[in-house]
């Protein structure tokens, strides 16, 4: 995912890292969703 991070802006990288971390916590809950 280095290419994606390199192309993303600083804000996008922060949002992505937060989103992935959040998804990691909610992922088990969203399996049925």
MARVOLUM-41584 format. One record per residue: residue number from 1; residue in three letters; x, y, z of N, C-alpha, C in turn. Coordinates in steps of 0.001 Angstrom, whole numbers, plus 500000, padded with zeros to 6 digits. Layout:
SITE_NUM_ALA_X_Y_Z_X_Y_Z_X_Y_Z
...
//
This chain:
SITE_1_UNK_500838_498790_500000_500000_500000_500000_500869_501255_500000
SITE_2_UNK_502158_501080_499807_503059_502225_499820_502707_503198_498699
SITE_3_UNK_502343_502677_497533_502012_503546_496401_500816_504417_496749
SITE_4_UNK_499802_503815_497378_498597_504565_497734_498937_505657_498742
SITE_5_UNK_499741_505305_499747_500113_506284_500770_500923_507410_500147
SITE_6_UNK_501797_507072_499195_502642_508079_498571_501794_509057_497768
SITE_7_UNK_500748_508545_497144_499895_509393_496314_498901_510185_497156
SITE_8_UNK_498650_509713_498354_497677_510384_499217_498309_511596_499895
SITE_9_UNK_497480_512597_500188_497980_513785_500882_498131_513471_502369
SITE_10_UNK_498728_514374_503120_498934_514136_504551_497592_513875_505242
SITE_11_UNK_496594_514689_504904_495270_514528_505528_494694_513160_505187
SITE_12_UNK_494852_512755_503928_494302_511463_503499_494979_510336_504258
SITE_13_UNK_496288_510443_504454_497025_509396_505157_496513_509280_506586
SITE_14_UNK_496279_510425_507229_495779_510422_508607_494397_509779_508654
SITE_15_UNK_493543_510160_507720_492185_509612_507684_492238_508122_507396
SITE_16_UNK_493116_507711_506476_493221_506293_506122_493681_505482_507323
SITE_17_UNK_494719_505952_508005_495239_505201_509151_494169_505100_510232
SITE_18_UNK_493412_506183_510422_492340_506163_511426_491215_505243_510974
SITE_19_UNK_490902_505312_509677_489823_504494_509141_490172_503013_509262
SITE_20_UNK_491407_502665_508876_491812_501258_508940_491822_500774_510380
SITE_21_UNK_492309_501609_511288_492344_501216_512701_490923_501027_513210
SITE_22_UNK_490026_501944_512839_488632_501876_513278_487959_500655_512660
SITE_23_UNK_488217_500432_511377_487639_499274_510695_488124_497990_511343
SITE_24_UNK_489371_497983_511797_489921_496797_512445_489127_496452_513694
SITE_25_UNK_488626_497497_514377_487860_497261_515603_486417_496880_515284
SITE_26_UNK_485878_497496_514233_484467_497274_513896_484293_496114_512923
SITE_27_UNK_485392_495711_512264_485310_494660_511251_484497_493451_511720
SITE_28_UNK_484752_492910_512907_483979_491756_513376_482480_492059_513444
SITE_29_UNK_482130_493315_513716_480721_493693_513825_480095_493859_512445
SITE_30_UNK_480942_494209_511465_480418_494478_510128_480428_493233_509250
SITE_31_UNK_480856_492112_509794_480892_490883_509005_479477_490554_508511
SITE_32_UNK_478493_490752_509366_477105_490457_508993_476550_491577_508134
SITE_33_UNK_477149_492763_508240_476676_493898_507437_477306_493753_506067
//
